[in-house]
Amino acid sequence: MIDATVRVRRFRRLRTLLAVTAVVVAPSAGSALAAPGTAPAAAPAGVAAWRADHRHLPDPVTAAPAEVGRFLSTAGPAERLALVAAHSRVLGNLDGAPVALRYAANRLSMRATGVAYPDPGGDYLLFDPRGRGRVAQVFGDLSAADRIAVLVPGMSNRLANFWSGVGGRSYRSPALQAADLYRAMTAAAPAGRRFAVIAWLGYDTPQGVDEAKREDLAEAGGVALARFVDGLVTVRPEATIALLGHSYGSTVIGRAAARLSPRVTDLAVFGSPGMGVRTAAELGTGARIWAGRSARDWVRWVPGVRWLGIGHGTAPTRPGFGARVFATVDVTDHDHYLAPGTDSLAELARIARS
């Protein structure tokens, strides 16, 4: 039985966690009384018409990406174009579908929204404007890449600020960060290596303290991330993959870890509040685990606890966790790990291309 001293110690740790989180994260209205967030895997827009199609198309919710890939590989060019025209909202978000089809489908979907997006001519593997939005932008030639890096952003990110950055700060833009990472990877690339970087906003990120302190959004995000990776493996089976997670994005990666394909060789987290476990061994993956945290990052004040559904476990940079710690000496705060010229970006580029 737990004695009174232990109970008091745990209460104080929990109280500290909540106090620190409340200070460093701007809570949403009514956060203290908000119901626990749920983020079930939603069916894509247009799913009813897709399921009613006479061609008996693979179900976008239940069919595995490999099944989707096999089905579409048998379709001829004319049929593929017809599917893009008829079902762009489904096909653009369909893991396992050929890369070119998803790009074409998402360009149609973006134009159909009537909103002027900053880079509508880019390459996208996800686009869904519903709710907080989903988007995944590709930098580099994914169809030829032998190494793929997937960047998973953290809290307060959503479709509306994907290009502009949280709070209008461009350095917090997942698209800009992924572009900077791609440039850093290719600048020192060995001859013959081909890379692609994906900024993946495929889950509902926490928008306030009520959501950030829990793991339910991370769990749903982890399921979606593992499926997205399976889709990459379907279309690029020869490639290896690195996942890079910032802040709450590292928790998403932690929840996905045990589900990931063995083609994922590296998991790198930075500014992490925790990956949902006490040690790297508990992640249940054979991938190498990397972690970095600046001495000037506010996340260092978040206690490494996970109790009664609150908190995210041990900080991955702690010596006992078991991660390989990389340099972050010149990172000035929580949001500049991917800033050009930093040792952190250089280290993450090295991990991403290895």
LUMZA-174241 format. One record per residue (C-alpha): y, z, x. Coordinates in steps of 0.2 Angstrom, whole numbers, plus 5000, padded with zeros to 4 digits. Layout:
N
YZX...
//
This chain:
354
500050005000501749955007502750115011504550145006505250105023504449935023505149895005506849945010506749835026506249685015507549715002508849725016508249555023508249475006510049545003510649475019509849305016510749294999512349355006512349235021511849085010513249124997514549125011514048965019513548865004514748824990513748874974513748764959514548834943513348964935512248964950511749144949510949124931510348944933508548904929507448854943507648674947506248554944506048384951504548294944504148124950505148024938504447854932505647714938506847634926506047484917504347554918503947514899504147334902503147334918501747424909501847294895501747144906500247034903499847024921499147204921500247264935499747424945500547574937502047624947501747814944499847824946499347684958499247724976500347614988498847534995498247474978500047404975499947314991498247234988498847174971500447104976499647024992498646904980500146854970500846684975502746654980503246594962502446744954503246864966504946784962504546804944504146984946505747014955506746934942505847024927505647194935506847224949507147404944505247444946504847334960506347384971505647564971503747524972502947604987501747484994502647324989503047195002504747235011505547075006505147094988505947264988507447204997507747064984507447174969508647314975510047184978509747124960509847304954511347344963512247194957511747234939512547414940514247334941514747454954515447394971514347474984514947475002513547375009512647284994512047155007511047285016509147305016508547445003506847514999507547624986508947604973509047704957510747764950510047884937510448064939510948114957510247944963508947884975509247764989508447715006509347595018508447515032509247475049508247355060506847235056505647335047504447195044504147175063504447355069503147445079504047615078504847675062506047825061506347905043507948015042507848145028509548215024509848395017510848475003512348404994511848224998511748104983511947924979513847944976514148004994512747915003513947795012515547905012514848065017514748235009516548295005517148125011516748165029515948005036514948095049513948175035513448005028511547975030511847795031513047815046511947935054510447815053511447675060512047785074510247835077509647655077510947605090510447745101508647695100508847515104510147545118508747615129507347525121505947465133505647275133504647215119504847375108505447345090506247485080506847525062507747675055507747715037508947835029507947905015508747995000507247994989507348164982508548274973509448374986510048554982511848544976512148734977511448904982510348924967509348774972509548784991508748954992507148894984505848764989505448684972506548534976505748524993504048524986504448374974505348294989503848315000502748234987503948084986504148075005502248075008502047934996503547835003502647855020501047785013502047635007502647605025500847615031500347495018501547365024501647405042499947475047500147445065501747545066501947735071503147845062504347985066505148095052506848175056507448305045509148385044509448555036508548565019507748395024506748485037506048595023505548435013504648375029503748545030503148525012502548345016501748385032499948415027499948255016500648135029499647985036499048005054500247865058501547995058501548055076503148155077504148275065505848325072506948445063508748505067509948635059508348695049508348845038506448835040505048725036504148835023502948915035502849045049502148935063501948755067500048775065500248815046501048645043499248565044499748405053499248335070500948265073502048335087503348465080505148465088506548575083508448595088509748705083511548725090512148895095513748855084512748805068512948925054511148915049510749035064511349175052510049135039508649265041506849185044506049255028505049185014504849315000504649304981505049114981506649134991506949075009506048945020505049045033505249055052506648955060505748815069506748845085506049025087504849045103503349095092503448955080502648825091503848685091504548585106506348635107507648495112509348505118510848535107512148605119513648505114513348505095514848585088514248635071512948605057513348425054513548335071511748325077511748135076513548115083513747975096513748045114512848215110511348275119510548295102510748115097510048065114508548185112508248125094508247945099507047975112505848065100506047925087505647785099504247875109
//
